Amino acid sequence: MYGTRFDNDYATFPPTRVALAGYGIVDIAITFRASETFDLYTRIENLFDQEYEEVLGYGTMGCTAVGGIKMKL
């Protein structure tokens, strides 16, 4: 969870200080050992597709999922 943050709005002159809303995101990661050699994994970031800004005017990624296989040599 992140609380209110402050940033500068450079679209105005002189730049004004603005408050960015607080937000919370949920990330999950799961790994399954299929054998001594192979692991299956998945990771989901921003599970609930929360819209938020870390910097004024710059959006962030929506829900993102990644998965794959890890092989140990």
Secondary structure, DSSP 8 states (H G I E B T S, - for coil): -B--EEEEETTSSS-EEEEE--B----EEEEEE-SSSEEEEEEEESTT----EEETTEE----EEEEEEEE--
